[in-house]
Every structure is written in C-alpha cells, then in structure tokens.
Amino acid sequence: MSIPSRRTSGRSNAVIWILQALVALFFVTAASLPKFFGHQTAIEMFDEIGFGDWFRYFCASCELAGAVGLVIPRLAGIAASCLIAMMVGAVGFLVFVLDDPQLVVTPIILGVVLAVIARRRIPETAAMVRARMT
C-alpha cells in the first residue's frame, strides 16, 4: 500500500488558485471598495463602531492588500492568514460592538475558505519564512 503524496495535483492546485482569485475579487469589490468610496452602509456601520473614518479606510486598505496578496504566489498563505484575523475581528465587532450577530455568516464563511487557502499554501509560506531567516 502506498502513502499518498502531500504534493497537490495540478487539478487541485488550479482549484485553489480559482478559489483565491474569487475570494480576492470579493474582497476588492464587496469589501474594500465600498469602504473606500463611502458606501452608505459602510459609513453607517463604521460610525456605529465609533472609531471614525480612519478605521474604515484602514480596514479597506488591509482588505485590498490581502486581496492583492492572495494572487501573488509567495504571499497567498500569509495574505489568507491575515484576512482570517480580520474576519475574526469582524465577527467580534458584529457581535459585541454592533450587536448584530446575524451578519456573522459572511465573515465566518470567508474565514473557513481562507483557512483552506492558508492550509494549502503552507509550503510556500514556510519557504518564504525560511528565505527571510537566512
């Protein structure tokens, strides 16, 4: 009996890249751009948080940077991990600050998808960390 290889097949690698591109597209179009351009819902939500516009722009910048990172091979795993941290923060704000727990579905789903991406990109992430440490 042979032990299955941990290397990803060409097909599964293509599926992960498509997933990364779709998640990146979501973060650009549905997450960061509405915050940058002052969509009314984003303004109201961040006003309710109470940190001011700087926090809306900060979150939008982090989401945009994460989206770009998702489509750069060496950065995809780290970008996914950072976006997971943002999704955890989003869930916390939605539940504890905005008191709107029904909105947590989207960041939870995104967090799970990002966890799959981060997990599949561990070899690239580890190689980048090793390269930085030498």
C-alpha positions as CSV (number, residue, x, y, z in Angstrom):
1,M,0.0,0.0,0.0
2,S,1.4,3.4,-1.0
3,I,1.3,6.5,1.1
4,P,-0.5,9.4,-0.7
5,S,1.8,12.3,-1.6
6,R,1.2,15.6,0.2
7,R,2.0,17.4,-3.0
8,T,-1.0,19.0,-4.7
9,S,-2.1,17.7,-8.0
10,G,-2.4,20.1,-10.9
11,R,-6.2,20.0,-10.8
12,S,-6.4,20.7,-7.0
13,N,-3.8,23.5,-7.4
14,A,-5.9,25.0,-10.2
15,V,-9.0,24.8,-8.0
16,I,-7.2,26.6,-5.1
17,W,-6.0,29.3,-7.5
18,I,-9.5,29.8,-8.8
19,L,-10.8,30.0,-5.2
20,Q,-8.0,32.5,-4.3
21,A,-9.0,34.7,-7.3
22,L,-12.7,34.6,-6.4
23,V,-12.0,35.5,-2.8
24,A,-9.7,38.3,-3.9
25,L,-12.3,39.6,-6.2
26,F,-14.9,39.5,-3.4
27,F,-12.5,41.4,-1.1
28,V,-11.9,44.1,-3.7
29,T,-15.5,44.6,-5.0
30,A,-17.7,43.8,-2.0
31,A,-15.4,44.7,1.0
32,S,-12.7,47.3,0.3
33,L,-14.2,49.4,-2.5
34,P,-17.5,50.2,-0.7
35,K,-15.4,51.3,2.3
36,F,-13.1,53.4,0.2
37,F,-15.9,55.1,-1.8
38,G,-18.1,55.7,1.2
39,H,-21.0,53.4,0.6
40,Q,-23.8,54.5,2.9
41,T,-23.9,51.1,4.7
42,A,-20.2,51.1,5.3
43,I,-20.3,54.7,6.6
44,E,-23.2,53.8,9.0
45,M,-21.5,50.7,10.3
46,F,-18.2,52.3,11.0
47,D,-19.9,55.3,12.5
48,E,-21.6,52.9,14.9
49,I,-18.3,51.3,15.8
50,G,-17.2,54.8,16.8
51,F,-13.5,54.9,15.7
52,G,-14.0,57.4,12.9
53,D,-13.3,57.3,9.2
54,W,-9.7,56.4,9.7
55,F,-10.7,52.9,10.8
56,R,-12.9,52.4,7.7
57,Y,-10.0,53.4,5.5
58,F,-7.6,51.2,7.5
59,C,-9.9,48.2,7.1
60,A,-10.4,48.9,3.4
61,S,-6.6,49.1,2.9
62,C,-6.0,45.9,4.8
63,E,-8.7,44.1,2.7
64,L,-7.3,45.4,-0.5
65,A,-3.7,44.4,0.5
66,G,-5.0,41.0,1.4
67,A,-6.8,40.6,-1.9
68,V,-3.6,41.5,-3.8
69,G,-1.6,39.1,-1.6
70,L,-4.0,36.3,-2.4
71,V,-3.0,36.4,-6.1
72,I,0.8,36.6,-5.5
73,P,2.1,33.0,-5.1
74,R,4.6,33.7,-2.4
75,L,2.2,35.8,-0.4
76,A,-1.0,33.9,-0.7
77,G,-0.7,31.9,2.5
78,I,0.2,34.9,4.6
79,A,-2.5,37.1,3.0
80,A,-5.1,34.4,3.7
81,S,-3.9,34.2,7.4
82,C,-4.1,38.0,7.8
83,L,-7.5,38.1,6.3
84,I,-8.6,35.3,8.7
85,A,-7.5,37.6,11.5
86,M,-9.6,40.4,10.0
87,M,-12.6,38.1,9.8
88,V,-12.2,37.1,13.4
89,G,-12.2,40.8,14.3
90,A,-15.2,41.4,12.1
91,V,-17.1,38.7,13.9
92,G,-16.2,40.3,17.2
93,F,-17.3,43.8,16.2
94,L,-20.5,42.4,14.7
95,V,-21.4,40.5,17.9
96,F,-20.0,42.7,20.7
97,V,-20.0,46.2,19.3
98,L,-22.7,46.4,16.7
99,D,-24.9,43.7,18.4
100,D,-25.9,42.3,15.1
101,P,-25.0,38.6,15.2
102,Q,-26.9,37.6,12.1
103,L,-24.3,39.3,10.0
104,V,-21.5,37.0,11.1
105,V,-22.3,34.4,8.5
106,T,-20.3,36.1,5.7
107,P,-17.1,36.6,7.7
108,I,-17.3,33.1,9.1
109,I,-17.7,31.5,5.6
110,L,-14.9,33.7,4.3
111,G,-12.7,32.7,7.3
112,V,-13.3,29.0,6.6
113,V,-12.5,29.4,2.9
114,L,-9.4,31.5,3.8
115,A,-8.3,28.7,6.2
116,V,-8.4,26.2,3.4
117,I,-6.3,28.5,1.3
118,A,-3.8,29.2,4.1
119,R,-3.6,25.5,4.8
120,R,-2.9,24.6,1.1
121,R,-0.3,27.3,0.9
122,I,1.8,26.3,3.9
123,P,4.7,25.1,1.8
124,E,5.0,28.5,0.0
125,T,4.6,30.3,3.3
126,A,7.2,28.2,5.0
127,A,9.7,28.7,2.1
128,M,9.2,32.4,2.3
129,V,9.8,32.4,6.1
130,R,12.9,30.3,5.7
131,A,14.2,32.6,3.0
132,R,13.8,35.6,5.3
133,M,15.5,33.9,8.2
134,T,18.7,33.1,6.2
